[in-house]
Amino acid sequence: MRNSSDVLIVGAGVAGLSLALRLGAKGYRVSILQGNEPPPVYRPEMIQPAGLQAMAELGLFKSLEEVSAALVQRFRFDRMGGGPLCQVDYRVLSHATPYALITLPDRVQRLFERSLDACPTVRVHRNVRITELVRQGTQVAGVKAIEGGQEREFSACVTIGADGCGSWVRGALGIRSQVKRYRNGFLGMLVKRPPEFGDLPDQVRYYLGQGQILGLFPCLADRLCLLYMAPADRIPTMGQEGLERVKQHIARVEPSIGDALRTIASWEQVSRLVPMRVRAAKWVADGAALIGDAAHACHPHVAQGTFQAMEDGKALAEVLEDEYVWLWENGNPLVVRLRDRIFRNIGDRPHLLQKVAATEAGIDPSPLTFAERLQALGLCA
Ligand SMILES: Cc1cc2nc3c(=O)[nH]c(=O)nc-3n(C[C@H](O)[C@H](O)[C@H](O)COP(=O)(O)OP(=O)(O)OC[C@H]3O[C@@H](n4cnc5c(N)ncnc54)[C@H](O)[C@@H]3O)c2cc1C
């Protein structure tokens, strides 16, 4: 069984979905392959002002407001057991949206998925297990995968790895990468927001101790999401007793949430999160590209991963779609690398050189076709 599309995306996270949304809006045939559905994660998904801008470009800003995300403008840092350290206030920014919105990761995911319903040329295949990369000569031509118990081949002009930190695609392409598992992880919990927080619902609070961090994030309309730092290698083996100790410590740091914490009765209500840093040596190889965390995961303290994943989707969609002027002037490092690659590939292909010369000379200003652009990217023979 064979499935053929223009672009094949492995991974239906924000990176893959935002790329699909942009390509689908232009009518490209896109297949997205998603593995088993990950369980819900209890952690704040903070969309920073730049991320809100990116969502607005995708037409998702209004719907983000509708998922009852909490709006925050102030970030207060306190010494654990001591006084205030500082307060960062987004209201000083001269920006269209001088605030961040906080919701849960699956809410953001659903927004993207809902928008894809309006793109008839995009299809998401779920619970798919990829078995191998398919090559034609040196170029990647798709993947083989098991879907519904059957082996299928998914072929495409371009294959994109949007499959997160542990990217299978990155490994299959043999791309060298530094993957760092941070020493400290986080326990994520979702509780009812206590009335005391009603006064300052627009404020994120961080308590910083010696090797300890507790973050309190207003989340949704009436919830509070907690992130409690703990050594990554101890997190999997903390038993029920460990959970009680964590809750007691949190309640000592922030007594107003002691009551709300009673609703956390077992580890099933706690997400165990271990952040990773990924630095891939290159983001493009043999007719395939990496985007999002698969290419460059960063620590969650900067809360920029979702925005970067959307920016990657934008950059790649535009590279596959737009004119060279945009490429020449772009400062985005991913685009700059792709631009250099395009110029080299054009130099190696006389028919493309001729077309570019005719366009530059104003003799025949017909744009490159989609297939020619893929050749220029080195993504098609
Ligand atoms: C604790 C924590 C807090 C964070 N907080 C924030 C925040 O507040 N704001 C922010 O902007 N960022 C935050 N981030 C970072 C952000 O979550 C990521 O950068 C972002 O989700 C990356 O999106 P992605 O689509 O590249 O990858 P992912 O979201 O990881 O999506 C990858 C998808 O690919 C699927 N997949 C994986 N392997 C395969 C395979 N072999 N076949 C098919 N499918 C596969 C996965 O199931 C997943 O659906 C946080 C991260 C952590 C760990």
Ligand as a Chemical Component Dictionary entry (heavy atoms), coordinates in Angstrom:
data_LIG
# 
_chem_comp.id                   LIG 
_chem_comp.type                 NON-POLYMER 
_chem_comp.pdbx_formal_charge   0 
_chem_comp.three_letter_code    LIG 
# 
loop_
_chem_comp_atom.comp_id 
_chem_comp_atom.atom_id 
_chem_comp_atom.alt_atom_id 
_chem_comp_atom.type_symbol 
_chem_comp_atom.charge 
_chem_comp_atom.model_Cartn_x 
_chem_comp_atom.model_Cartn_y 
_chem_comp_atom.model_Cartn_z 
_chem_comp_atom.pdbx_ordinal 
LIG C1  C1  C 0 8.860  21.073 31.169 1  
LIG C2  C2  C 0 8.731  21.800 29.857 2  
LIG C3  C3  C 0 8.072  23.027 29.835 3  
LIG C4  C4  C 0 7.981  23.743 28.640 4  
LIG N1  N1  N 0 7.332  24.941 28.642 5  
LIG C5  C5  C 0 7.243  25.664 27.518 6  
LIG C6  C6  C 0 6.535  26.895 27.498 7  
LIG O1  O1  O 0 5.978  27.325 28.503 8  
LIG N2  N2  N 0 6.511  27.600 26.341 9  
LIG C7  C7  C 0 7.133  27.153 25.212 10 
LIG O2  O2  O 0 7.090  27.839 24.180 11 
LIG N3  N3  N 0 7.796  25.972 25.196 12 
LIG C8  C8  C 0 7.849  25.209 26.303 13 
LIG N4  N4  N 0 8.505  24.017 26.294 14 
LIG C9  C9  C 0 9.118  23.555 25.030 15 
LIG C10 C10 C 0 8.056  23.091 24.029 16 
LIG O3  O3  O 0 7.180  22.174 24.629 17 
LIG C11 C11 C 0 8.731  22.404 22.827 18 
LIG O4  O4  O 0 9.796  23.189 22.371 19 
LIG C12 C12 C 0 7.732  22.211 21.677 20 
LIG O5  O5  O 0 6.685  21.365 22.097 21 
LIG C13 C13 C 0 8.448  21.591 20.484 22 
LIG O6  O6  O 0 7.491  21.216 19.529 23 
LIG P1  P1  P 0 7.846  20.088 18.462 24 
LIG O7  O7  O 0 6.636  19.979 17.592 25 
LIG O8  O8  O 0 9.153  20.370 17.837 26 
LIG O9  O9  O 0 8.059  18.759 19.297 27 
LIG P2  P2  P 0 7.043  17.928 20.180 28 
LIG O10 O10 O 0 6.058  18.802 20.851 29 
LIG O11 O11 O 0 7.876  17.038 21.036 30 
LIG O12 O12 O 0 6.227  17.043 19.114 31 
LIG C14 C14 C 0 6.805  15.930 18.489 32 
LIG C15 C15 C 0 5.688  14.976 18.076 33 
LIG O13 O13 O 0 6.270  13.912 17.337 34 
LIG C16 C16 C 0 5.741  12.665 17.813 35 
LIG N5  N5  N 0 6.741  11.624 17.539 36 
LIG C17 C17 C 0 7.917  11.420 18.176 37 
LIG N6  N6  N 0 8.567  10.378 17.606 38 
LIG C18 C18 C 0 7.791  9.940  16.575 39 
LIG C19 C19 C 0 7.905  8.898  15.615 40 
LIG N7  N7  N 0 8.987  8.084  15.573 41 
LIG N8  N8  N 0 6.905  8.725  14.736 42 
LIG C20 C20 C 0 5.819  9.535  14.728 43 
LIG N9  N9  N 0 5.638  10.535 15.640 44 
LIG C21 C21 C 0 6.620  10.735 16.532 45 
LIG C22 C22 C 0 5.507  12.910 19.309 46 
LIG O14 O14 O 0 4.554  11.996 19.831 47 
LIG C23 C23 C 0 4.976  14.348 19.280 48 
LIG O15 O15 O 0 3.580  14.369 19.055 49 
LIG C24 C24 C 0 8.584  23.242 27.457 50 
LIG C25 C25 C 0 9.235  21.992 27.477 51 
LIG C26 C26 C 0 9.298  21.283 28.662 52 
LIG C27 C27 C 0 10.015 19.947 28.657 53 
# 
loop_
_chem_comp_bond.comp_id 
_chem_comp_bond.atom_id_1 
_chem_comp_bond.atom_id_2 
_chem_comp_bond.value_order 
_chem_comp_bond.pdbx_ordinal 
LIG C1  C2  SING 1  
LIG C2  C3  SING 2  
LIG C2  C26 DOUB 3  
LIG C3  C4  DOUB 4  
LIG C4  N1  SING 5  
LIG C4  C24 SING 6  
LIG N1  C5  DOUB 7  
LIG C5  C6  SING 8  
LIG C5  C8  SING 9  
LIG C6  O1  DOUB 10 
LIG C6  N2  SING 11 
LIG N2  C7  SING 12 
LIG C7  O2  DOUB 13 
LIG C7  N3  SING 14 
LIG N3  C8  DOUB 15 
LIG C8  N4  SING 16 
LIG N4  C9  SING 17 
LIG N4  C24 SING 18 
LIG C9  C10 SING 19 
LIG C10 O3  SING 20 
LIG C10 C11 SING 21 
LIG C11 O4  SING 22 
LIG C11 C12 SING 23 
LIG C12 O5  SING 24 
LIG C12 C13 SING 25 
LIG C13 O6  SING 26 
LIG O6  P1  SING 27 
LIG P1  O7  DOUB 28 
LIG P1  O8  SING 29 
LIG P1  O9  SING 30 
LIG O9  P2  SING 31 
LIG P2  O10 DOUB 32 
LIG P2  O11 SING 33 
LIG P2  O12 SING 34 
LIG O12 C14 SING 35 
LIG C14 C15 SING 36 
LIG C15 O13 SING 37 
LIG C15 C23 SING 38 
LIG O13 C16 SING 39 
LIG C16 N5  SING 40 
LIG C16 C22 SING 41 
LIG N5  C17 SING 42 
LIG N5  C21 SING 43 
LIG C17 N6  DOUB 44 
LIG N6  C18 SING 45 
LIG C18 C19 SING 46 
LIG C18 C21 DOUB 47 
LIG C19 N7  SING 48 
LIG C19 N8  DOUB 49 
LIG N8  C20 SING 50 
LIG C20 N9  DOUB 51 
LIG N9  C21 SING 52 
LIG C22 O14 SING 53 
LIG C22 C23 SING 54 
LIG C23 O15 SING 55 
LIG C24 C25 DOUB 56 
LIG C25 C26 SING 57 
LIG C26 C27 SING 58 
# 
